[in-house]
Amino acid sequence: MKKVFSALAFIVSFFLLSFSSVAQYKKWMLVPFVKNDNVNPILTPLKTTFTDPILKKKVAWEEKDVFNPAAVVRGNKVYLLYRAQDKIGLPAGTSRIGLAYSDDGLHFTRVKEPVLKPDNDEYKKYEWQGGCEDPRIVEDDKGTYYMTYTAYDGTTARLFIATSKDLYHWKKHGSVFKNAAGGKFIDYWSKSGSVVCKVVGSKLVAHKINGKYWMYWGESNIYMATSNDLINWTPLPETDPSKKQYDSLRKYEAFKILFGTRDHKFDSELVEPGPPAIITKDGIVFIYNSKNSPTKGDKSLPDGVYSAGQILADKNNPEKVIDRSDSNFFKPDKDYEMIGQINNVCFLEGLVPFKSKWFLYYGTADSKIAVAVH
């Protein structure tokens, strides 16, 4: 009899916990996502080599770590553009962007050479020796792909953009802010560009709101920028003098903040854009990454843990936040997420509608790549 009561107690506790988890979700949120442990991690480091154009020698370009993937559906296949590090660059290795493709969204074949990398071009001074990092991708209604990525010279992160027709060959355009304010913002610390888009079949197509394209970007706070062509962007300035701020380290000068960190929450130390923001019937659903502060964070979470939340913004006014998740909806709880280059990290960057489901791709512990399905 005791065993029966024990079993019943376990079942009741399980359902209460499940109900509690579901109860914290808001109706507009894109949840839940189930991690596919049958295949995870889907990509791990390999000793694949290519001839680096700068070093002029063979380099095992994805030998150290692979992580932080963007995702797109093309021709009934899922393509991942992912960050890969070697072991010979800066202390963390030089980053390049690789390409992999899949028929089922779970099992991937890699292209042998990186498709975007530091080169002997006009952008070398911005990309060498840190590299090209953390892509996010959307397309326009004519089928051109736009990939935002971080160019890192070892000192300053800069938000760059490149375009492609086929995902294999990319044209670099440099800083997204190169033509804003006479180039004033090129040397400002900037990264993580999430372009607002709409779902068209299995495609995430950049969509204009009030005559302009919109992008959420930043790291310590989430800022905004607008564009007419998806290549040249202008950050929104803060017009309220009481809210203007300047960060001497990262040179954030009076940019308008969509939202920032919260004390005693999972997002207490930083907030950073995740995959492209998606227009839904409820508004703009924007998934963001966050870090838990050791001093003012959520004490139920490990110090420094990276987890993810969601924001709902007004689809007619992307500057207006309507709602925000109270707690994270995605966090590290698997060995491959908790142990790696940086422990306790789930970093979300790729999201695609595929085969009537949502496939979410993310970096784990800055070391590997995994998938979850909704």
RAMOGI-V180341 format. One record per pair of residues at least 12 apart in sequence whose ideal C-beta (glycine too) atoms are under 8 Angstrom apart, sorted by the first residue. I is the first residue (numbers start at 1). J is the second residue. D is the distance in Angstrom with one decimal. If there is no record, write none. Layout:
I|J|D / I|J|D
//
This chain:
24|325|7.8 / 24|326|6.1 / 24|327|5.3 / 25|325|7.6 / 25|329|6.7 / 26|312|7.6 / 26|323|6.1 / 26|325|6.5 / 27|282|7.6 / 28|280|7.1 / 28|282|3.9 / 28|283|6.7 / 28|285|6.6 / 28|312|5.1 / 28|323|6.6 / 29|285|7.2 / 29|310|5.1 / 29|312|7.9 / 29|325|6.3 / 29|329|6.6 / 30|278|7.6 / 30|285|5.6 / 30|287|7.2 / 30|310|6.9 / 30|358|6.6 / 30|374|6.4 / 31|310|7.9 / 31|329|5.2 / 31|374|7.0 / 32|329|7.2 / 32|374|6.6 / 33|329|7.6 / 33|330|6.3 / 33|358|7.5 / 33|360|5.2 / 33|372|3.8 / 33|373|6.6 / 33|374|4.8 / 34|372|5.9 / 34|373|5.7 / 34|374|7.4 / 35|334|6.5 / 35|370|6.6 / 35|371|7.6 / 35|372|4.6 / 36|106|6.3 / 36|370|7.8 / 36|371|5.4 / 36|372|6.6 / 36|373|6.1 / 37|334|7.1 / 39|106|4.7 / 39|107|6.7 / 39|371|6.9 / 40|334|7.0 / 40|336|6.2 / 40|364|7.9 / 40|370|4.2 / 40|371|6.5 / 41|336|4.9 / 41|364|6.0 / 41|368|3.7 / 41|369|5.9 / 41|370|4.9 / 42|106|6.5 / 42|107|7.3 / 42|108|5.9 / 42|361|8.0 / 42|369|5.6 / 42|370|6.2 / 42|371|5.4 / 43|66|5.1 / 43|69|7.6 / 43|80|7.3 / 43|82|6.5 / 43|100|6.4 / 43|108|6.2 / 43|110|7.5 / 43|368|6.5 / 43|369|4.0 / 44|66|6.6 / 44|367|7.9 / 44|368|5.1 / 44|369|7.8 / 45|62|5.8 / 45|63|5.6 / 45|64|6.1 / 45|65|5.9 / 45|66|5.6 / 45|84|7.8 / 45|367|7.5 / 45|368|7.7 / 46|62|5.4 / 46|63|7.0 / 46|66|7.9 / 46|110|7.4 / 47|60|4.7 / 47|63|5.1 / 48|60|6.7 / 48|61|6.8 / 48|62|5.8 / 48|63|7.9 / 48|110|7.3 / 48|112|5.9 / 49|61|7.1 / 50|112|7.0 / 50|113|4.2 / 50|114|6.7 / 52|117|7.6 / 53|117|7.6 / 53|119|5.1 / 53|120|5.7 / 54|118|6.1 / 54|119|6.9 / 54|120|6.1 / 54|124|7.1 / 54|128|6.3 / 55|88|7.9 / 59|86|5.5 / 59|88|6.7 / 60|86|5.9 / 60|87|7.1 / 61|84|5.8 / 61|86|5.2 / 61|94|8.0 / 61|96|5.3 / 61|98|7.6 / 61|113|7.8 / 61|114|5.7 / 61|117|7.7 / 62|84|3.5 / 62|85|7.3 / 62|86|7.4 / 62|96|7.8 / 62|98|6.0 / 62|114|8.0 / 63|85|7.9 / 63|86|5.8 / 63|87|5.6 / 64|85|4.3 / 64|86|5.9 / 64|87|4.8 / 64|93|4.6 / 64|341|7.8 / 65|84|7.2 / 65|85|4.7 / 65|93|7.2 / 65|340|7.4 / 65|341|5.3 / 65|366|6.0 / 65|367|4.8 / 65|368|7.6 / 66|82|5.6 / 66|83|7.0 / 66|84|4.8 / 66|85|7.7 / 66|98|7.2 / 66|367|7.6 / 66|368|6.5 / 66|369|5.8 / 67|82|7.0 / 67|83|5.6 / 67|341|7.9 / 67|347|7.0 / 67|363|3.2 / 67|364|6.9 / 67|365|8.0 / 67|366|5.2 / 67|367|6.2 / 67|368|6.5 / 67|369|6.0 / 68|82|6.8 / 68|83|4.6 / 68|133|7.2 / 68|134|4.7 / 68|135|7.6 / 68|347|5.6 / 68|349|5.2 / 68|362|7.8 / 68|363|4.1 / 68|366|7.8 / 68|369|8.0 / 69|81|6.4 / 69|82|3.9 / 69|83|7.4 / 69|135|7.5 / 69|349|6.0 / 69|350|4.7 / 69|361|4.7 / 69|362|7.4 / 69|363|7.0 / 69|369|5.3 / 70|82|7.5 / 70|135|4.2 / 70|136|5.0 / 70|137|4.2 / 70|147|6.7 / 70|275|7.7 / 70|349|5.6 / 70|350|5.0 / 70|361|7.9 / 71|137|7.3 / 71|275|7.6 / 71|349|7.9 / 71|350|3.1 / 71|351|6.5 / 71|352|4.7 / 71|359|6.9 / 71|361|4.9 / 72|137|5.2 / 72|139|7.0 / 72|145|6.7 / 72|167|7.0 / 72|203|7.8 / 72|204|7.2 / 72|352|6.4 / 73|202|4.0 / 73|203|6.5 / 73|352|5.1 / 73|353|7.3 / 73|354|5.5 / 74|167|6.4 / 76|103|7.4 / 77|101|5.0 / 77|102|6.2 / 77|103|5.9 / 78|101|6.9 / 78|102|4.8 / 78|105|4.5 / 78|108|8.0 / 78|352|6.1 / 78|354|5.7 / 78|359|6.5 / 79|99|6.4 / 79|100|7.1 / 79|101|4.9 / 79|102|7.9 / 79|167|5.4 / 80|99|7.1 / 80|100|4.7 / 80|101|7.5 / 80|102|7.7 / 80|108|6.4 / 80|350|6.4 / 80|361|6.1 / 80|369|7.2 / 81|97|5.5 / 81|98|7.3 / 81|99|5.8 / 81|115|7.2 / 81|116|7.7 / 81|135|4.7 / 81|137|6.1 / 81|147|6.5 / 81|167|7.3 / 82|97|6.9 / 82|98|5.3 / 82|99|7.8 / 82|100|6.8 / 82|135|7.6 / 82|369|6.0 / 83|95|5.3 / 83|96|7.8 / 83|97|6.3 / 83|98|8.0 / 83|132|7.8 / 83|133|5.3 / 83|134|5.7 / 83|135|7.0 / 83|363|7.5 / 84|96|5.6 / 84|97|7.3 / 84|98|4.8 / 84|114|6.8 / 85|131|7.6 / 89|129|4.9 / 89|130|7.2 / 89|131|6.7 / 90|129|5.6 / 90|130|5.8 / 90|154|5.3 / 92|130|8.0 / 92|341|7.6 / 93|131|7.9 / 94|118|6.9 / 94|128|7.7 / 94|129|5.4 / 94|130|6.8 / 94|131|4.4 / 95|130|6.7 / 95|131|3.3 / 95|132|5.8 / 95|133|4.7 / 95|152|7.1 / 96|114|3.7 / 96|116|6.8 / 96|117|4.1 / 96|118|7.4 / 96|131|5.9 / 96|132|5.9 / 97|114|5.8 / 97|115|6.1 / 97|116|4.0 / 97|117|7.1 / 97|132|5.2 / 97|135|5.6 / 97|147|8.0 / 97|149|6.6 / 98|110|6.4 / 98|111|6.6 / 98|114|5.2 / 98|115|6.8 / 99|111|4.3 / 99|114|7.9 / 99|115|4.7 / 99|167|6.3 / 99|168|6.7 / 104|355|7.9 / 105|352|7.8 / 105|354|5.1 / 105|355|6.9 / 105|359|4.7 / 105|371|6.9 / 105|373|7.8 / 106|371|6.3 / 111|168|7.1 / 115|167|7.2 / 115|168|5.7 / 115|169|7.5 / 115|170|6.1 / 116|132|5.2 / 116|135|7.7 / 116|147|7.4 / 116|149|7.0 / 116|162|6.1 / 116|170|5.0 / 116|172|7.7 / 117|131|7.4 / 117|132|6.2 / 118|131|5.7 / 118|132|6.6 / 121|172|6.9 / 122|174|7.5 / 123|151|6.6 / 123|160|7.3 / 123|172|5.5 / 123|174|5.9 / 125|153|6.6 / 126|151|4.3 / 126|153|5.5 / 126|158|5.7 / 126|160|7.2 / 126|174|7.7 / 126|175|7.7 / 127|151|4.7 / 127|152|7.1 / 127|153|6.7 / 127|160|7.9 / 128|153|6.6 / 129|153|7.5 / 129|154|5.9 / 130|151|7.9 / 130|152|3.2 / 130|153|5.6 / 130|154|4.6 / 131|152|6.0 / 132|149|5.3 / 132|150|7.4 / 132|151|6.4 / 132|152|7.9 / 132|160|7.7 / 133|149|6.3 / 133|150|4.1 / 133|151|7.8 / 133|152|5.7 / 133|157|7.7 / 133|191|7.9 / 134|149|6.3 / 134|150|5.0 / 134|191|6.9 / 134|192|6.5 / 134|349|6.6 / 135|147|5.1 / 135|148|7.0 / 135|149|4.6 / 135|349|7.2 / 136|148|5.1 / 136|149|7.7 / 136|192|7.4 / 136|193|6.1 / 136|194|5.8 / 136|195|7.3 / 136|273|7.4 / 136|275|6.5 / 136|276|6.2 / 136|349|5.7 / 136|350|8.0 / 137|204|8.0 / 137|276|7.5 / 138|195|4.7 / 138|197|4.8 / 138|204|5.2 / 138|205|6.9 / 138|206|4.7 / 138|230|7.9 / 138|276|5.0 / 139|203|6.1 / 139|204|7.0 / 139|205|5.9 / 139|206|7.0 / 140|205|6.7 / 140|206|5.5 / 140|230|6.3 / 141|200|7.9 / 141|205|5.7 / 143|165|6.9 / 144|163|5.7 / 144|164|7.3 / 144|165|6.1 / 145|163|6.5 / 145|164|4.7 / 145|165|7.3 / 145|167|6.2 / 146|161|6.3 / 146|162|7.8 / 146|163|5.7 / 146|195|6.9 / 146|206|6.8 / 146|230|4.9 / 146|231|7.4 / 147|161|6.8 / 147|162|5.1 / 147|163|7.4 / 147|164|7.1 / 147|170|7.0 / 148|160|7.2 / 148|161|5.3 / 148|176|6.7 / 148|192|7.7 / 148|193|3.3 / 148|194|7.9 / 148|195|7.1 / 148|215|7.5 / 148|217|7.9 / 149|161|7.5 / 149|162|6.9 / 150|191|4.4 / 150|192|7.1 / 151|175|7.8 / 156|187|6.5 / 156|189|5.8 / 157|189|5.5 / 157|190|6.8 / 157|191|4.6 / 158|175|5.6 / 158|186|6.9 / 158|187|7.5 / 158|188|7.8 / 158|189|7.6 / 158|190|5.8 / 158|191|7.5 / 159|175|6.8 / 159|176|5.1 / 159|177|7.1 / 159|190|4.1 / 159|191|5.4 / 159|192|7.2 / 159|193|5.3 / 159|217|6.0 / 160|172|6.9 / 160|173|7.4 / 160|174|6.0 / 160|175|5.9 / 160|176|6.7 / 161|173|5.1 / 161|174|7.6 / 161|176|5.1 / 161|193|7.4 / 161|230|7.8 / 161|231|5.8 / 163|231|7.1 / 173|231|5.1 / 175|190|8.0 / 176|190|7.7 / 176|193|6.4 / 176|215|7.7 / 176|225|7.1 / 176|227|7.9 / 176|231|7.4 / 176|232|7.2 / 176|233|4.2 / 177|190|6.7 / 177|225|7.6 / 177|233|6.0 / 177|234|7.5 / 177|235|6.5 / 178|232|7.2 / 179|232|4.8 / 180|232|7.4 / 180|233|6.7 / 180|234|4.4 / 180|235|6.4 / 181|234|7.8 / 185|235|6.5 / 187|251|7.4 / 188|250|7.2 / 188|251|4.3 / 188|252|7.1 / 188|253|7.2 / 189|219|7.8 / 189|249|7.4 / 189|250|3.6 / 189|251|5.8 / 189|252|7.4 / 190|217|6.4 / 190|218|7.4 / 191|217|7.1 / 191|218|7.6 / 191|219|5.8 / 191|272|7.7 / 192|217|5.7 / 192|218|6.6 / 192|219|6.2 / 192|272|5.1 / 192|273|4.5 / 193|215|5.1 / 193|216|7.7 / 193|217|4.7 / 193|225|7.8 / 193|233|7.9 / 193|273|6.9 / 194|215|6.4 / 194|216|4.6 / 194|217|7.0 / 194|273|3.7 / 194|274|6.6 / 194|275|6.7 / 194|276|5.5 / 194|277|5.3 / 194|286|6.8 / 195|213|6.5 / 195|214|7.2 / 195|215|4.9 / 195|230|7.1 / 195|276|5.4 / 195|277|7.3 / 196|209|6.8 / 196|213|7.1 / 196|214|4.3 / 196|215|7.0 / 196|216|7.4 / 196|276|7.2 / 196|277|4.6 / 196|278|7.9 / 196|279|6.7 / 196|284|5.9 / 196|318|6.0 / 197|276|4.9 / 197|277|7.0 / 197|278|6.3 / 197|279|7.0 / 198|278|7.3 / 198|279|4.6 / 199|278|6.3 / 199|279|7.8 / 199|353|5.8 / 201|353|7.7 / 202|352|6.8 / 202|353|5.3 / 202|354|5.9 / 204|276|5.3 / 204|278|7.1 / 204|351|7.8 / 204|352|6.9 / 204|353|7.9 / 206|230|5.7 / 207|279|6.1 / 209|315|7.1 / 209|316|6.9 / 209|317|7.9 / 209|318|5.8 / 210|316|7.5 / 210|317|7.8 / 212|226|4.2 / 212|227|6.5 / 212|228|6.5 / 213|226|6.6 / 213|227|4.5 / 213|228|7.3 / 213|229|7.9 / 213|230|5.5 / 214|226|5.8 / 214|277|7.9 / 214|318|4.6 / 215|227|6.9 / 215|233|6.1 / 216|258|6.3 / 216|273|5.1 / 216|277|5.9 / 216|286|6.1 / 216|318|8.0 / 217|235|7.8 / 217|273|6.2 / 218|252|7.8 / 218|255|7.7 / 218|271|7.8 / 218|272|7.0 / 218|273|7.1 / 219|250|7.7 / 219|270|5.8 / 219|271|7.7 / 219|272|4.8 / 220|247|6.9 / 220|250|6.9 / 220|252|7.2 / 220|260|7.4 / 220|261|7.6 / 220|270|5.5 / 220|271|7.6 / 221|252|7.5 / 221|255|8.0 / 221|257|4.6 / 221|258|7.7 / 221|259|7.2 / 221|260|4.3 / 221|261|7.6 / 221|271|6.7 / 222|257|6.9 / 222|258|4.5 / 222|259|5.4 / 222|260|7.2 / 222|271|5.6 / 222|272|7.7 / 222|273|6.5 / 222|288|6.6 / 222|311|7.9 / 223|235|6.1 / 223|236|7.0 / 223|252|7.6 / 223|255|4.5 / 223|256|6.6 / 223|257|6.3 / 223|258|6.7 / 224|236|4.5 / 224|255|7.9 / 224|256|6.0 / 224|258|5.6 / 224|318|6.7 / 224|319|6.3 / 235|255|5.1 / 235|256|7.9 / 236|255|6.7 / 236|256|4.2 / 236|319|7.1 / 237|254|5.7 / 237|255|6.6 / 237|256|6.2 / 238|254|4.6 / 238|255|6.2 / 238|256|4.7 / 238|257|7.2 / 239|256|7.3 / 243|257|7.3 / 256|319|7.1 / 258|311|7.6 / 258|313|7.3 / 258|319|6.8 / 258|321|6.4 / 259|271|6.8 / 259|311|6.4 / 259|321|5.6 / 259|324|6.9 / 261|290|7.7 / 261|293|7.7 / 263|293|8.0 / 263|296|4.8 / 263|297|7.9 / 264|296|6.6 / 264|297|6.9 / 264|298|6.3 / 264|299|7.9 / 265|297|7.2 / 265|298|5.7 / 265|327|7.6 / 266|290|5.8 / 266|292|5.5 / 266|297|7.2 / 266|298|5.0 / 266|301|5.9 / 266|305|7.7 / 266|307|5.2 / 266|309|6.7 / 266|327|6.3 / 266|328|4.4 / 266|331|7.5 / 267|288|7.6 / 267|290|3.4 / 267|291|7.5 / 267|292|7.7 / 267|309|5.7 / 267|328|7.7 / 268|290|7.9 / 268|291|7.8 / 268|292|5.9 / 268|293|3.9 / 268|296|5.3 / 268|297|3.9 / 268|298|6.8 / 269|290|7.6 / 269|291|4.2 / 269|292|6.3 / 269|293|3.9 / 269|297|6.5 / 269|304|7.6 / 270|290|6.5 / 270|291|4.7 / 271|288|5.4 / 271|289|7.3 / 271|290|5.2 / 271|309|7.9 / 272|288|6.4 / 272|289|4.7 / 272|290|7.2 / 273|286|7.5 / 273|288|5.8 / 273|289|7.4 / 274|286|7.6 / 274|287|3.8 / 274|288|5.3 / 274|289|5.4 / 274|308|6.2 / 274|348|4.2 / 274|349|6.1 / 274|351|7.6 / 275|287|5.7 / 275|348|6.2 / 275|349|5.7 / 275|350|5.9 / 275|351|3.7 / 275|360|7.6 / 276|351|7.0 / 277|313|7.4 / 278|351|7.6 / 279|315|5.3 / 280|315|7.7 / 282|312|6.2 / 283|312|4.7 / 283|313|5.7 / 283|314|5.7 / 283|315|4.8 / 283|322|5.5 / 284|311|8.0 / 284|312|6.9 / 284|313|4.1 / 284|314|7.2 / 284|315|5.3 / 284|318|6.0 / 285|310|6.2 / 285|311|7.7 / 285|312|6.1 / 286|310|6.7 / 286|311|4.4 / 286|312|7.6 / 286|313|6.1 / 287|308|5.9 / 287|309|7.7 / 287|310|5.4 / 287|348|5.7 / 287|351|6.9 / 288|308|6.6 / 288|309|5.8 / 288|310|7.2 / 288|311|6.3 / 289|306|6.0 / 289|307|7.8 / 289|308|5.5 / 289|347|5.4 / 289|348|6.0 / 290|306|6.9 / 290|307|6.1 / 290|308|6.7 / 290|309|5.9 / 290|328|7.1 / 291|304|6.2 / 291|305|7.3 / 291|306|5.5 / 292|304|6.3 / 292|305|4.8 / 292|306|7.9 / 292|307|7.2 / 301|328|8.0 / 301|331|7.3 / 302|344|5.2 / 304|344|6.6 / 305|331|6.7 / 305|332|6.3 / 305|344|4.2 / 305|345|7.5 / 306|332|7.3 / 306|342|8.0 / 306|344|6.7 / 306|345|4.2 / 306|346|6.0 / 306|347|5.7 / 307|328|3.8 / 307|330|6.1 / 307|331|3.7 / 307|332|7.1 / 307|346|6.2 / 308|328|5.8 / 308|329|6.4 / 308|330|4.3 / 308|331|7.4 / 308|346|6.5 / 308|348|5.1 / 309|324|7.0 / 309|325|4.5 / 309|327|7.6 / 309|328|5.5 / 309|329|6.7 / 310|324|7.5 / 310|325|4.7 / 310|329|6.3 / 311|323|7.5 / 311|324|5.3 / 311|325|7.6 / 312|324|7.3 / 330|346|5.7 / 330|348|6.6 / 330|360|7.9 / 330|362|7.8 / 330|372|7.4 / 331|346|6.1 / 332|344|4.8 / 332|345|6.3 / 332|346|5.0 / 332|364|7.4 / 332|365|7.4 / 334|364|7.5 / 334|370|7.7 / 336|364|5.0 / 336|365|6.9 / 336|367|7.8 / 336|368|5.6 / 336|370|6.5 / 337|364|4.3 / 337|365|5.8 / 337|370|7.2 / 338|365|6.5 / 339|365|5.9 / 340|364|6.6 / 340|365|2.6 / 340|366|5.8 / 340|367|3.1 / 340|368|6.8 / 341|365|6.3 / 341|366|4.0 / 341|367|4.9 / 342|365|6.0 / 342|366|4.3 / 343|365|5.9 / 344|365|7.2 / 345|363|6.8 / 345|364|6.6 / 345|365|5.0 / 345|366|5.6 / 346|362|5.5 / 346|363|7.6 / 346|364|6.4 / 347|362|5.8 / 347|363|4.3 / 347|364|8.0 / 347|366|7.4 / 348|360|6.3 / 348|361|7.8 / 348|362|4.4 / 349|361|7.0 / 349|362|6.7 / 349|363|7.1 / 350|362|7.1 / 357|373|5.3 / 357|374|6.4 / 358|373|6.9 / 358|374|4.0 / 359|371|6.1 / 359|372|7.8 / 359|373|5.8 / 360|372|4.6 / 360|373|7.2 / 360|374|6.9
//
